[in-house]
Amino acid sequence: MDGTFQSCLADHDIVHQTSCIDTLNQNGVAEQKNRYLLEVARSFISIINVLKSYWGDAILTTIYLINRMSLRVLNFNLM
């Protein structure tokens, strides 16, 4: 990978990971992350007490917030 790209990622505190598709271990990680997204989105909908028609917005908000928090704040263990 290009050194410029790596330095850009480091400057923005982005963790770059590669994965092998169709492997059980990687599928498990993806499933855990998807489950986490759904749990947070469900909690947004129930706490704020909005209609389920806003499900897509809740998912997008969850992704937005997770992408802007450090992994230490989330206590999210990467496998």
WOZI-V223031 format. One record per residue. N is the residue number from 1. RES is the residue in three letters. SS is DSSP state (H for helix, E for strand, C for the rest). PHI is phi in whole degrees, 0 to 359 (999 if undefined). D_LAST is the distance of its C-alpha to the last C-alpha in whole Angstrom. Layout:
# WOZI-V223031
N_RES_SS_PHI_D_LAST, N_RES_SS_PHI_D_LAST
This chain:
# WOZI-V223031
1_MET_C_999_22, 2_ASP_C_294_25, 3_GLY_H_296_25, 4_THR_H_295_26, 5_PHE_H_297_23, 6_GLN_H_300_21, 7_SER_H_292_23, 8_CYS_H_297_24, 9_LEU_H_299_20, 10_ALA_H_296_20, 11_ASP_H_297_23, 12_HIS_C_258_22, 13_ASP_C_54_18, 14_ILE_C_259_16, 15_VAL_C_269_13, 16_HIS_C_262_13, 17_GLN_C_229_11, 18_THR_C_252_12, 19_SER_C_216_11, 20_CYS_C_256_13, 21_ILE_C_288_15, 22_ASP_C_61_16, 23_THR_C_250_13, 24_LEU_H_300_13, 25_ASN_H_297_9, 26_GLN_H_293_9, 27_ASN_H_298_11, 28_GLY_H_297_10, 29_VAL_H_296_7, 30_ALA_H_298_10, 31_GLU_H_296_12, 32_GLN_H_296_11, 33_LYS_H_294_11, 34_ASN_H_296_15, 35_ARG_H_298_15, 36_TYR_H_298_15, 37_LEU_H_301_17, 38_LEU_H_295_20, 39_GLU_H_297_20, 40_VAL_H_293_20, 41_ALA_H_298_23, 42_ARG_H_299_25, 43_SER_H_293_25, 44_PHE_H_302_26, 45_ILE_H_296_29, 46_SER_H_284_30, 47_ILE_H_290_30, 48_ILE_H_281_32, 49_ASN_C_64_34, 50_VAL_C_252_34, 51_LEU_C_293_35, 52_LYS_H_291_32, 53_SER_H_293_34, 54_TYR_H_267_31, 55_TRP_H_305_28, 56_GLY_H_298_27, 57_ASP_H_293_28, 58_ALA_H_295_26, 59_ILE_H_296_23, 60_LEU_H_297_24, 61_THR_H_295_24, 62_THR_H_300_21, 63_ILE_H_298_19, 64_TYR_H_302_22, 65_LEU_H_293_21, 66_ILE_H_296_17, 67_ASN_H_292_17, 68_ARG_H_257_20, 69_MET_C_262_18, 70_SER_C_286_16, 71_LEU_H_295_13, 72_ARG_H_293_14, 73_VAL_H_294_17, 74_LEU_H_282_15, 75_ASN_C_54_13, 76_PHE_C_260_10, 77_ASN_C_275_6, 78_LEU_C_274_4, 79_MET_C_271_0
